[in-house]
């Protein structure tokens, strides 16, 4: 979802989306997609507080 939101096919789990320029609108779009596609109630704080994509997944309980 982050790759699509940021238009960057080379993102890894260790990337910090905020440092890569993610906007609050993009974060809200990703939260909406998580809720819709994965039936996850994603608190906004989880995506702002977690630094990397991996940490976001862990905070949301979706890490693999």
Legacy VTK file of the C-alpha trace (Angstrom):
# vtk DataFile Version 3.0
C-alpha trace
ASCII
DATASET POLYDATA
POINTS 64 float
0.000 0.000 0.000
2.857 2.372 0.802
4.536 1.640 -2.515
1.389 2.687 -4.325
0.746 5.708 -2.080
4.264 7.061 -2.533
4.746 5.912 -6.121
7.909 4.070 -5.123
8.205 0.394 -6.057
11.500 0.048 -4.198
10.255 0.601 -0.633
11.369 -1.939 1.932
10.086 -2.786 5.397
12.920 -0.745 6.865
11.964 2.499 5.090
10.571 5.450 7.045
7.630 6.722 5.015
7.662 10.116 6.715
11.290 10.640 5.786
10.365 9.646 2.229
7.817 12.453 2.123
4.508 10.815 3.051
1.861 13.422 3.748
-0.902 13.238 6.327
-3.373 12.739 3.465
-1.392 9.741 2.203
-1.281 8.302 5.708
-5.057 8.690 6.023
-5.509 6.999 2.633
-3.373 4.051 3.738
-5.378 3.795 6.977
-8.575 3.757 4.936
-7.246 1.011 2.692
-6.110 -1.043 5.677
-9.572 -0.766 7.175
-11.271 -1.683 3.904
-8.932 -4.286 2.401
-7.709 -6.031 5.549
-10.539 -5.288 7.982
-8.073 -3.629 10.347
-9.071 -0.831 12.683
-5.863 1.144 12.250
-5.367 3.962 14.751
-3.735 7.003 13.173
-1.152 7.110 15.957
0.140 3.667 14.993
1.282 4.939 11.619
2.674 8.219 12.907
4.447 6.742 15.958
6.010 3.778 14.170
9.103 4.848 12.255
9.454 2.124 9.637
6.948 0.148 7.607
7.939 -2.940 9.616
7.187 -1.129 12.890
3.844 0.008 11.511
2.956 -3.571 10.600
3.966 -4.766 14.072
1.922 -2.013 15.724
-1.102 -3.034 13.674
-0.560 -6.747 14.241
-0.035 -7.436 10.539
3.669 -8.284 10.523
4.671 -11.406 8.662
LINES 1 65
64 0 1 2 3 4 5 6 7 8 9 10 11 12 13 14 15 16 17 18 19 20 21 22 23 24 25 26 27 28 29 30 31 32 33 34 35 36 37 38 39 40 41 42 43 44 45 46 47 48 49 50 51 52 53 54 55 56 57 58 59 60 61 62 63
